[in-house]
Amino acid sequence: MCIQKAELMFSRPILKGFLCFILFVFQSGSSDKVQKVIAKLGDEAKLPCNYRIPPGESITNYNIYWQTPEKPTPLVVNFYVKDEEDDHIDVRYKNRTKINEQNLTLSIFSVKVSDERTYECIIIKDVLVSKSRVDLSVVAHFSKPIINEKPLNACGPVWLTLTCTSDGGYPRPMMLGSINNNTETWHTITTQDNKTGRFQITGNLQHNMTENILVHCSVEYQDLKVSTNFSLSMCPLPPMPPSYGIIIASAVLFIFLLAGVLLRILCYCHTCKYSRSSHPVRSFQLVATAEMTPQQLSNEASRTVS
């Protein structure tokens, strides 16, 4: 097994036995301290080696290896050995990694979900100088959740089906929610894109809407969170029809008013008729005949006037 590991890293026979011994020491003497690094999907990840070449020394005096501690055969991520070619670098990391010649930090470009693992930095100068481990975690931000309701434009009272959806993120998320600050459980379905490794999460929730509601949906992943709120209001109440008591009272009042008006009109008409019958208008006609003397005419006129 040691010889196979040596052949992955070296082509020069003189170093094979030495490397076998060194790898054995590495496997048995690994440090428990692991540094954690988080990188965004598609960005550059920088993994520190926690060792700096002293001033005045050249990197050519060192052998530097970045690999994964997988068994039985580690994956060679990148390495620096004088006069050695990079043929031993795993194809998944070829042309995607670079070692900083000052602090020996490993850069992984265009980070993928498959890059999420533990890495080892091994420094050799005649003997083992340094060994450190780094855990790389990959993260991708989820989109702001979108909440929809069925039936659409509902304003209650009605049973609602609420749906909250978010996608494009990594790692696998968890969905939390509440309605009017009361915790609710979303029934979730999570799917992962086979090519990109990104997740989509959709949650469903049933709720009997009997009042105005404020729906909260949050998606949590790694130590990150994205959330949104959604509100629905009850329909405005229709105007209440007047009660039968009010209708009857209004009708009785109207009848009394109408009766009063009619009675007043009748009284007025009766009063006018009585006044005319109590004071009749006298009519007279002075008729003169040829046989009447002037004295008789004068007397007749006086009687008529009186």
Secondary structure, 3 states (H helix, E strand, C coil): CHHHHHHHHCCCHHHHHHHHHHHHHHHHCCCCCEEEEEEECCCCEEECCCCCCCCCCCHHHCEEEEEECCCCCCEEEEEECCCCCCCCCCCCCCCCEEECCCCCCEEECCCCHHHCCEEEEEEECCCEEEEEEEEEEEEECCCCCEEEEECCCCCCCEEEEEEEEEEEEECCCEEEEEECCEEECCEEEEEECCCCCCEEEEEEEEEEECCCEEEEEEEEECCEEEEEEEEECCCCCCCCCCCHHHHHHHHHHHHHHHHHHHHHHHHHHHHHHHHHHHCCCCCCCCCCCCCCCHHHHHHHHHHHHC
